[in-house]
Structure formats: C-alpha cells, structure tokens
C-alpha cells in the first residue's frame, strides 16, 4: 500500500521493462502476478497501463481483457467494474519477434478510504514455463517459476521515454453467472440425468420381464386350449356317441332310453360350454373383432329355434385391437344373461344386437320389442339383473336398462377401454396400443333392424 502519487503524467505508475532471463527471436514469454484487495475495501477506480515489445495479450483472473501489437503505444484499461475484494491474478502472454524484448506495466487501484494499491512491472512478477495449463487462473505460483528479470528502467534505451500514443480499451463489464451456469444447477442436472437413466433402465428391465411373462402366459393359454380340445372335447364327444349307440339298442318305451337321451343332451350342453371356454382361453381370440364375431354367432344360434327374429347391427370392419380376457369374458356373460332373459320373459318377436365403438368406449345394445317391464318395480331378488349390474361395475363400465310395460326393453352395456389402468409395458411401442383400440372406420351396416318399439322414443 502506497500513498496516491502527485502530478501524474501519462507514464506515472509504470514500472520497469521486464522479461525472462534469456531473450531470443520469436520468443513467447508468459508473465504472472497475483495481488489482493482487502475484504473490507470498496474500489472506486482502477486504471491499468501496459505494452510489450512486440505484442501482448492481457488476462485478469483467467479472462482475456485485450491485446496490443505496437510497443510504441500504451494500452489503457479501466478495471473498476472488475475489481472486488479478494485475490486476483494478472497474466500477460508477450511475444518477441526479434532483437530486444520487454513488458512494462502499471496498475493503480483507488479505494473509497483514500488508499491506493499499485502493481508495477518488477521482479515480483513470475515467468511461467511453457506447457503449463491454466496458469492464467492459478492464484499461487509454484517455487519452480522463476522471478522476472528487469531488463531496463522506464526511459532507458532502446525503448521510449514517452509513448507515441495511448490506446484506450473499452471497459469490460463483470461476467454475469446465470443460474444454469452455477455449479449447484449443473450438479442437479447431472443428478437428474443419472436418475432418469436409472429409471429408464429399470423400466426397460420391467418391460423385458413383463413381455417374457406375457409371452409365457400366451403359450400356456394356447397349450390349455389345445389340451381341452384334444382331450376333454374328444372324450365328451365319445360319451355322446356311446350314449346314442346305447339308445338305438333299446326300445322306444324303455325308461333307460329316456335317461340316456337326457344324458346325451347334457353332454351336448357341456360340449357347447367347452367350446365357449376354448374361445375364452385361446389367446388368438383376444381381439374386439373376434369378440363381436363370437357374440353375433352365439346370438343367432341361441334364437335359431325360437320365435324371436335376431338381427345384427355391427360395423363391417370392427377393430382388431386386443380385448383382454377378463373384460370379454365378463361382458359375454352379461350379454348371455340378457339374451336369456329376453328369450324367457320378453315375449318379443324381434331383437336387435348392436355392437359399436363410440368415443373410446365399447357399446353393446340388446333391444327387443317385447312386453317390457317397470324397472322401478323390479325386485332386488332378481338375480339376473343383479348379476349383470355387478359384472359391469367390476369392469368399470355401466349398464343402462330402459323399459316400460308393453314398450319393449333396451339394455346398453358400455365399457371404457382408453382409460384402463396401464400395464408397465403399455408405455412402450406396441404394448401401448393394447389400451386404445384402433379407430373404427364407418362402413355400411349389416342387416340393420327396422325401427322397433323403443321405450326411449316414447
């Protein structure tokens, strides 16, 4: 710390010409110096003058401030905005093209309390060996760095006593560190990226595991379907054949013949049930299209020998998207119960079975022109209706029953498929399509039933 000089001129505050101990042509000399501003100090001004024979680049705390290429001129820097309490590093990279070489430097920092800090070019500077990385930012100099050599005092030959000109370098503003440049933010981003990678690997592992489980499950279901068809189905068929052969050997009025006939009918009913189980278990039938086809075939066979004319209203092309076993099995049982109720109680002559994909929902309508009933007066002991409503609640769907006496009955089942609970593999690729059927293209409808008595239109 020194007192402020009086009668400053253009060269006041400059030190001596300094360089490395050895000088040669096309030489690069790296000069380093550190200084400290007191922690309680406030900087009011900071002016720096310097030049080098022949060229120089100036750094402050690792930041390049400017360059000079004419040793006869002084470069002037205003560093007031860059000075703050703490340790700072000055670094100069000078280049000598030929003959004499030297760097002259002077920095005056004025503090609010009147003190002045002066940094001049002298033997306190250090010469940085070639090949050292990051030396412009290093706050401490290793002992291996030699001190600078004073090659001439200010005004000594061959250099000038006064510069030809002073080049004023535009002042620089302090570097602004945005939050995304801060270390805590960068560490957080790296941590989040690492966490994301771990989660991705975990999901991929779960995906692979679930895909394998699903593949094994499909294989097992296919094996069970084959076993039921090849073993149980063939055995039941043999029982029916044996029963029919035994009947043919008995007289028509034989009580045993009547019992055998009943046994054969029961066996045929069991075969029909086996066919239904095979359809449900077979993984190749897990689509909306197969479901619609099976339900339509079942309804037509069910009413084949009755007075009820069954009409089908289904899109020509319905989606082939997956339709999971629990959903299709429960919905099938609800539809069968509805058809059975219509056959037993409605006294209808016409029945419409309609299957639609509407607003991300599978909608199945069973509507007849029978005698109908008053839903408000239907007793809670009617197990058929209770079972239907319970099944639909378990599926997350709805069942709407609209009926009036002598005006038919309409039962509408609706199951949302787009918002079912996703499985882990549904988020990736092909698995994701299992939750949302493909868009059904509107085509001409098949065998549409003419308008029948609909209680909703009364």
Secondary structure as UniProt FT lines:
FT   TURN            10..13
FT   STRAND          17..19
FT   TURN            25..26
FT   STRAND          27..37
FT   TURN            39..40
FT   STRAND          43..53
FT   STRAND          55..60
FT   TURN            61..62
FT   STRAND          63..68
FT   TURN            71..72
FT   STRAND          73..78
FT   HELIX           80..82
FT   STRAND          86..96
FT   STRAND          102..111
FT   TURN            112..113
FT   STRAND          116..120
FT   TURN            123..124
FT   STRAND          126..127
FT   TURN            130..131
FT   TURN            133..137
FT   TURN            143..144
FT   STRAND          146..147
FT   STRAND          149..152
FT   TURN            154..155
FT   TURN            157..158
FT   STRAND          165..168
FT   HELIX           179..181
FT   HELIX           183..227
FT   HELIX           228..233
FT   HELIX           234..248
FT   TURN            252..253
FT   HELIX           255..281
FT   HELIX           283..285
FT   HELIX           288..302
FT   TURN            303..305
FT   STRAND          309..314
FT   HELIX           325..341
FT   HELIX           342..346
FT   STRAND          350..358
FT   TURN            359..360
FT   STRAND          361..368
FT   HELIX           375..377
FT   TURN            380..381
FT   HELIX           383..395
FT   STRAND          398..403
FT   TURN            405..406
FT   STRAND          409..416
FT   TURN            418..419
FT   HELIX           424..427
FT   HELIX           429..435
FT   HELIX           455..457
//
